[in-house]
Amino acid sequence: MSLRRTIILIALVFAFGCTYGVSAQDTSQDTSMTTSQIHDVLERIDMDDDVIYYIRLTSGDILTGPIREISSDSSGTSLRIYSQIGKARVYIREIKYVGTYTAAYRQKHRTYIMPTAAPIGKDHFIGVWELAFLYAGAGISDFLSITAGRSVIPSVPGDQQVNVVNIKATLHQAPNGLLEEGMQYYAAGVNGTWLNDVNFLGHLYAVATFTGRRTSVSTMLFAKIVGKDDYIVSAGTLFNQFRFPYANGAIGVGLSLDSRMEHFHDMHFLAEVWTADITRPAGTALFVGVRINNTSFSSDFGITVANGPLILPTVSVAWTPFKY
């Protein structure tokens, strides 16, 4: 295996360790709220015109916009939302989910395989990456995010699979003061990866994320700090055993973009570019794809392009079953 391809492999494995879940299903499987949970949200409603809410009805229709009024009559409690189609009065019994637009997007803690600096928070998930890596993630408050996963590749012995544990701490989050509804997040983390049981790689990383109404941009810097300088990797009968160098102290970088498509509630454009070693730019890879999501599932589809040329179809799905 060529050096540039091994560098790409390193970046993919590291990014997998930092990734935070993905996936898609129809809205009938979307997260539902109980009447009590809906009333709890309504008690905290901010009727500022700049605060956009996301309401999904039991019919499957979605309304977005500021909420201007909450009232009760003989038919029950209702709210009035100023959506793109005009003013709409919606009764509580017709609502399946209500929350701010920001809270309704439960994948903001990652782009595709790159982490953002935003915490997992309550958006605990179970996912599968490239149909061969099972992983799960959970948040502790809005500070600590933990992800762990293991590959389940057929024909590869258990001691030759890939295992990953990733811990990220969101150190600071605040409005960025530059963009409408914009936020800024800063995080640092550690990542442990086993390429076979005998090949350990340890990384330390930092990431910063800036968000706007529809778009977030993240930059990441990471370094290999623990492990050998040369590795021998085996994968049963899947491919021949190979060796690759990856010295401690190697510095990698990444840049990612997540932008919700205008006029679509649940479709995002994703893009990432990253390398595991900035001294070897031939190892740089680019991902572009699309995310389809709701408040419970999301699916990412795209391609990864690397020097070679090497073109890989990429897919990731995840389930966020826990109610917000």
C-alpha positions in Angstrom: 0.0 0.0 0.0 1.4 3.4 -1.0 2.3 6.0 1.6 -0.4 8.5 0.5 -3.1 5.8 0.8 -1.9 4.9 4.3 -2.1 8.5 5.3 -5.7 8.6 4.0 -6.4 5.4 6.0 -5.1 7.1 9.2 -7.3 10.2 8.6 -10.3 8.0 8.0 -9.8 6.0 11.2 -9.1 9.0 13.3 -12.2 10.8 11.9 -14.3 7.7 12.5 -13.2 7.8 16.2 -14.4 11.4 16.4 -17.6 11.0 14.4 -20.9 11.3 16.2 -23.6 9.4 14.6 -25.9 9.7 11.5 -29.1 8.4 9.7 -32.7 8.7 8.0 -36.2 7.4 8.1 -39.6 8.7 7.3 -41.3 11.2 9.6 -43.7 8.5 11.0 -40.6 7.3 13.0 -39.6 10.8 14.1 -39.2 11.7 17.7 -42.6 12.4 19.4 -43.2 14.5 22.5 -45.8 13.8 25.2 -48.5 16.4 26.0 -46.6 17.2 29.2 -43.4 17.7 27.3 -45.1 20.0 24.9 -46.6 22.1 27.7 -43.2 22.3 29.3 -41.8 23.8 26.1 -44.7 26.2 25.8 -44.0 27.5 29.3 -40.5 28.5 28.0 -41.5 29.9 24.7 -39.6 33.1 23.6 -41.9 35.2 21.5 -39.1 37.2 20.1 -39.4 37.5 16.3 -35.8 36.4 15.9 -36.4 33.0 17.6 -37.5 30.5 15.0 -39.5 27.4 16.1 -39.9 24.1 14.4 -43.3 22.4 14.7 -44.1 19.0 13.3 -47.8 18.1 13.2 -49.3 14.7 13.7 -50.2 14.8 9.9 -46.5 15.0 9.1 -46.6 18.7 8.0 -43.9 21.0 9.3 -44.2 24.7 10.2 -41.4 27.0 11.0 -41.3 30.6 12.2 -41.7 32.8 15.3 -44.5 32.0 17.8 -46.5 35.1 18.6 -49.4 33.9 20.8 -50.4 31.1 23.1 -54.1 31.0 24.1 -56.9 28.6 25.3 -60.5 28.2 24.2 -63.2 25.5 24.4 -61.2 23.4 21.9 -58.0 23.5 24.0 -54.7 25.2 24.2 -53.3 26.6 20.9 -50.4 28.6 19.6 -50.1 31.0 16.7 -47.0 30.7 14.5 -46.0 33.1 11.7 -44.8 30.7 9.1 -43.8 31.2 5.4 -47.4 30.4 4.4 -48.8 33.0 6.7 -50.3 32.9 10.2 -51.4 29.5 11.5 -53.2 28.5 14.7 -52.2 25.1 15.9 -53.8 23.1 18.8 -51.6 21.1 21.2 -53.4 17.9 20.2 -52.2 18.4 16.6 -48.5 18.7 17.6 -46.1 15.9 17.5 -42.9 17.9 18.2 -42.2 21.5 19.0 -38.8 23.2 19.7 -36.4 25.8 18.5 -35.0 25.2 15.0 -31.6 24.9 16.5 -32.7 22.2 19.0 -34.5 20.3 16.3 -31.3 19.6 14.4 -29.7 16.9 16.5 -26.6 16.3 14.4 -24.8 19.5 15.1 -22.1 17.8 17.1 -20.5 16.5 13.9 -20.3 17.1 10.2 -19.7 13.7 8.4 -16.7 12.0 9.9 -15.2 15.2 11.5 -16.4 16.4 14.9 -17.6 19.9 15.5 -17.0 21.7 18.8 -20.7 21.5 19.8 -21.5 19.0 22.5 -23.7 15.9 22.0 -25.7 17.1 25.0 -29.0 15.1 25.1 -28.7 13.9 21.5 -27.4 10.4 22.5 -27.2 8.1 19.4 -26.5 4.7 17.9 -25.0 4.6 14.4 -23.3 2.6 11.7 -20.6 4.0 9.4 -19.9 2.6 5.9 -22.1 -0.4 6.9 -19.1 -1.9 8.8 -18.5 0.2 11.9 -21.0 0.2 14.8 -20.7 3.0 17.3 -22.6 5.0 19.9 -22.3 8.3 21.5 -23.6 10.0 24.6 -23.4 13.5 26.2 -22.9 14.5 29.8 -24.5 17.9 30.3 -23.3 20.3 27.6 -19.7 19.6 28.4 -18.5 16.0 27.9 -19.2 14.0 24.7 -18.2 10.3 24.6 -18.2 8.1 21.5 -17.1 4.4 21.2 -17.2 2.0 18.2 -16.0 -1.3 16.8 -15.8 -2.6 13.2 -17.7 -5.7 12.3 -16.1 -6.6 9.0 -16.9 -10.1 7.7 -13.9 -12.5 7.3 -11.8 -10.4 9.7 -10.8 -12.0 13.0 -11.9 -10.3 16.2 -8.4 -9.4 17.2 -7.9 -7.7 13.8 -10.9 -5.4 13.9 -10.8 -1.6 14.5 -11.8 -0.2 17.9 -12.2 3.4 18.9 -12.9 5.5 22.0 -13.2 9.3 21.8 -13.7 11.8 24.5 -14.4 15.5 23.7 -14.9 18.4 26.1 -16.7 21.5 24.9 -14.9 24.2 26.8 -16.7 27.3 25.7 -19.9 28.2 23.8 -21.4 31.7 23.3 -23.0 33.9 20.7 -20.4 34.8 18.1 -21.7 38.4 17.6 -21.1 38.2 13.9 -24.0 36.3 12.4 -27.8 36.3 13.1 -28.4 33.5 15.6 -24.7 32.7 15.3 -22.8 30.7 18.0 -19.2 29.9 18.6 -17.9 26.7 20.2 -14.5 25.6 21.3 -13.6 22.0 22.3 -10.6 19.7 23.0 -10.4 15.9 23.1 -8.5 12.7 23.1 -8.9 9.7 20.8 -7.7 6.2 21.2 -7.7 3.8 18.2 -6.7 0.2 17.8 -5.9 -1.0 14.3 -5.8 -4.7 15.3 -5.5 -5.3 19.0 -1.7 -4.7 18.9 -1.7 -1.4 17.1 -2.6 1.5 19.3 -2.8 5.2 18.0 -3.4 8.0 20.5 -4.5 11.5 19.3 -5.0 14.8 21.0 -7.1 17.4 19.1 -8.8 20.8 19.3 -11.7 22.0 17.2 -13.6 25.4 16.8 -17.0 25.8 15.3 -18.9 28.9 14.1 -22.6 28.8 13.2 -25.1 31.0 11.5 -28.8 30.6 10.8 -28.3 27.8 8.3 -24.6 27.1 8.2 -21.8 25.9 10.5 -18.0 25.9 9.8 -15.5 23.9 11.8 -11.7 23.8 11.9 -9.8 21.0 13.6 -6.1 20.5 14.5 -5.0 17.1 15.8 -1.7 15.4 16.6 -0.6 11.8 17.1 0.9 11.6 20.6 1.0 7.9 21.5 1.9 4.8 19.6 4.6 3.2 17.5 6.2 5.0 14.5 5.6 2.0 12.2 2.6 -0.4 12.1 1.8 -3.8 10.5 -1.9 -4.1 9.9 -3.8 -7.3 9.1 -7.4 -7.9 8.1 -7.8 -11.6 7.7 -8.6 -12.5 4.0 -9.9 -9.0 3.2 -6.5 -7.8 2.0 -2.8 -8.6 2.4 -1.0 -7.6 5.5 0.7 -4.2 5.0 3.1 -1.8 6.8 2.8 1.9 7.1 4.8 4.6 9.0 3.0 7.1 11.2 5.3 8.9 13.6 4.4 10.4 16.9 4.2 14.2 16.6 2.5 14.1 13.2 0.1 17.0 12.9 -3.2 16.8 11.0 -5.8 19.4 10.1 -9.4 19.4 8.9 -12.1 21.8 7.7 -15.8 21.1 7.4 -19.0 22.8 6.3 -22.6 21.9 7.2 -25.2 24.0 5.4 -29.0 23.5 5.4 -30.4 23.9 1.9 -32.6 26.9 1.5 -36.3 26.0 1.3 -35.7 22.5 2.7 -36.3 21.8 6.4 -34.4 18.5 6.7 -31.7 18.5 4.0 -28.1 19.6 4.4 -25.1 19.9 2.2 -21.9 18.6 3.8 -18.3 19.0 2.9 -15.0 18.2 4.5 -11.3 18.3 3.6 -8.6 16.8 5.9 -5.2 15.2 6.1 -3.5 13.2 8.9 0.0 14.8 8.2 0.4 18.3 6.9 3.9 17.4 5.7 2.5 15.0 3.2 -0.2 16.9 1.3 -0.7 14.0 -1.1 -2.7 12.4 1.7 -5.4 15.0 1.6 -8.9 13.8 1.0 -12.2 15.6 0.2 -15.7 14.5 1.1 -18.9 16.0 -0.3 -22.4 14.7 0.4 -26.0 15.3 1.5 -27.7 14.7 4.8 -31.4 13.9 5.1 -32.6 14.1 8.7 -35.4 14.5 11.2 -35.5 14.7 15.0 -34.8 10.9 15.3 -32.9 9.7 12.3 -30.4 11.0 9.8 -28.7 9.6 6.7 -25.5 10.9 5.0 -24.6 10.0 1.4 -21.7 11.2 -0.6 -18.3 10.5 -2.0 -14.7 10.8 -0.7 -12.1 11.8 -3.3 -8.3 11.4 -2.6 -5.1 11.5 -4.6 -4.5 8.3 -6.6 -7.2 8.9 -7.9 -9.2 7.2 -5.2 -13.0 7.6 -5.1 -15.0 6.0 -2.3 -18.8 6.0 -1.9 -19.5 7.0 1.7 -22.6 6.5 3.8 -23.5 6.8 7.4 -26.7 6.3 9.3 -27.7 6.9 12.9 -30.6 6.8 15.3 -31.3 9.3 18.0 -34.1 7.6 19.8 -34.0 9.5 23.1 -36.5 12.3 23.4 -35.1 15.8 23.6 
